[in-house]
Amino acid sequence: MSKPKPTYKLLSGECAGPEVCPLSCVKAGQVVCIRELATTPEIQVRLREMGLGEQQRIRLVSHNSSIICQVCNARLGISKKLAESILVEHVHAEPEAV
């Protein structure tokens, strides 16, 4: 029996809970994990092809007129509107090796 997929409620660009927010609300420099792609199935497929799938960790590089993310050593630019449909959870930074 598979575990039911949690559902998140998007509240007009605001955080839907203490841990889940749209990517558009994340500050530059933060590392997040994608939890849900709340968009059409066609766009979900394209985002996954680009490396922006569920459980993927990404770092937000820039938050200006567009959103620039670092995914798997590549930088991708997406619109703020699209970033609103990508629900993410903040990841606590792992300590760097000394």
C-alpha positions, 0 to 999 in steps of 0.5 A: 500500500503506497503512502498518500501524497500530501497536498499543499494549499497555495495561498496567493503567493504566501507560505501555505504552512511553516515549511512549504512556500512557493519558490517565488517567496524564497530569498536568494542564496537559500537551498530548498527542496521541491515538494510539489509542482502545482501546474499543468501536467505538460509544464510538470513534464517540462520542469522535470526534464529540466531537472526541477522535479520533486525531491530535487534540491536547488539553490536560488541564485537570483530573485530579480525580474526572473528567478535563477536557480542552480540545479545539478551544477547548471543555472536555470532561469524561470519566470516569477509566475512559474516560480509561484507554482513550484512549492518548496521546503527549506533545507537546513544547510549541511555543515561544510567539511573542514 
